[in-house]
């Protein structure tokens, strides 16, 4: 069973030219360049979704700024140290 699937996409000529140039320079085939780019895009989107979800949770917890995040991190670290010391 194959672990790849062929697909067909249409891209602007300018992008195709850049892809061709990149292929020549990096000595990679189109598939590996596009696969790498698509993996990076999907990861970026997944991170954006997680950030969006976490932002909603943070707002509910009263965390609005980077300073709030730092404060919570320090509080959690203190709590963890206390728990370790009481064992």
Secondary structure, DSSP 8 states (H G I E B T S, - for coil): --S---------HHHHHHHHHHHHHHT--HHHHHHHHHHHHHHHHHHHHHHHHHHHHHHHTT--SHHHHHHHHHHHHHHHHHHHHT-
